[in-house]
Amino acid sequence: MKIGMPKDGESINQHFGQSRSFLVAEIEGGKIKETKEISSEALQHNHEGLAGLFIREGVSMVIVGGIGQPAIIALQEKGLQVIRGASGRCEDILQKYISGELVDQNVSCNHHGDHHH
């Protein structure tokens, strides 16, 4: 299984649509087998483009912090599972997922003012 996560340094980026890069982690046998970072600089706020990027990378699940409803819909329409509301270091979040401790927080961001995701 491959998991995609928006990155901000070593931590998950709380602004999905503003992420310049994503971590793609391959999980096998309850362990992180391989990770790589992919650039998404040209795809900021392009929800369908980001969903397509994940599909090309073989990702089946996306773990996010903050994400807007249009982005959730774009990901789900491509058959991707989405876990929302994660925070902290990417590696720690992956370990929580592997151990079954990570659950979807059922949160989404509303676009208001000039605060965009």
QUIQUIFEN-V145433 format. One record per residue. PHI is phi in whole degrees, -180 to 180 (999 if undefined). PSI is psi in radians with two decimals (NA if undefined). Layout:
[[PHI/PSI] [PHI/PSI]]
//
This chain:
[[999/2.43] [-114/2.40] [-120/2.36] [-107/2.49] [-144/2.34] [-69/2.35] [-108/2.58] [-141/1.58] [70/-2.20] [-92/-0.11] [-104/2.88] [-73/2.39] [-80/2.20] [-76/-0.14] [-116/1.47] [-46/-0.93] [-69/-0.25] [-100/0.05] [-68/2.32] [-90/-0.29] [-152/2.76] [-129/2.51] [-89/2.31] [-115/2.07] [-117/2.30] [-98/2.16] [-108/2.23] [-146/2.28] [60/0.59] [75/0.29] [-136/2.74] [-80/1.91] [-81/-0.76] [-157/2.56] [-133/2.64] [-149/2.75] [-108/2.30] [-119/2.46] [-80/2.44] [-130/0.38] [-55/-0.69] [-78/-0.11] [-113/0.22] [-58/2.28] [65/0.22] [-104/1.49] [-62/-0.76] [-66/-0.67] [-64/-0.72] [-65/-0.73] [-61/-0.74] [-64/-0.67] [-60/-0.78] [-63/-0.74] [-61/-0.79] [-62/-0.54] [-85/-0.07] [82/0.29] [-74/2.42] [-117/-0.25] [-139/2.49] [-122/2.21] [-106/2.20] [-131/2.89] [-93/-1.61] [-96/2.43] [-154/2.47] [-86/2.80] [-59/-0.73] [-60/-0.65] [-69/-0.72] [-59/-0.81] [-61/-0.79] [-60/-0.72] [-69/-0.80] [-67/-0.57] [-65/-0.41] [-90/0.07] [85/0.24] [-87/2.40] [-80/2.56] [-129/2.23] [-111/2.11] [-106/2.76] [87/0.24] [-77/2.65] [-151/2.69] [114/-2.86] [-73/2.42] [-55/-0.79] [-62/-0.71] [-65/-0.70] [-64/-0.74] [-62/-0.72] [-64/-0.68] [-62/-0.72] [-62/-0.84] [-59/-0.69] [-84/0.00] [82/0.20] [-90/-0.23] [-92/2.14] [-126/2.65] [-65/2.24] [-87/-0.03] [53/0.76] [-116/2.54] [-141/2.77] [-97/2.46] [-98/2.41] [-81/2.01] [-145/2.58] [58/-2.41] [-113/0.51] [-100/1.79] [-113/2.61] [-116/NA]]
//
